[in-house]
Amino acid sequence: MYAIVKTGGKQYKVAPGDKINIEKLNVEPGDKVELEAICVVDGDKVEADPAKAAKTKVVATVLEQFKGDKQLVFKFKKRKNYKKLRGHRQNLTRVKIESVGTAKAE
């Protein structure tokens, strides 16, 4: 069983036991958080209606808060002698999916 969850403006395919990096959540490591499911797939049955899929609980445990890899932003305009280099490190949260509906992680 797996689900498509939406958090931080992005969508992720998750199954019980998966570890994913998502946009920063304001919670402490060790806390449990519930993610919003927009699609649930259980073997042969697919629930694609977001209103019905939202009833399925996707529970995750926060493992850590960290900063991601540096992303370089380079702006350049030819023949104008314009160059600008900037860096950005996004704040992220690593979570472990504990359960999707009735399916639990080992």
C-alpha positions, 0 to 999 in steps of 0.5 A: 500500500502506498499514498501520494501526500502533499506537503510544502507545495510538493507531492511525494509517493510514500509507503510505510517505512520510507524516509523522505526529506520535505520542506521544513515543519515547525516540530521537534524531532521525535514528534509525530505528524500527519500528512495530507493524502491526495491519492491512495493505492492499495494493491488493485484498488485506487482512491484518486478522489482527494476528498475520500483519500484525505480520510486515510491517515498518513502518520510520520515521525520527525527524525531531524531538522537540517539544511540541504545541499547548496544550490548555486544561482548564477545570473549572466547577461552576455555582452553586458559584463553582468555576472552574479553568483549566489548560493542557497541552502533550503531548510528541510525536515527528514521524516519516516513514514510509520503508517499509511491507513492500516498498513504499518512499517516493519 
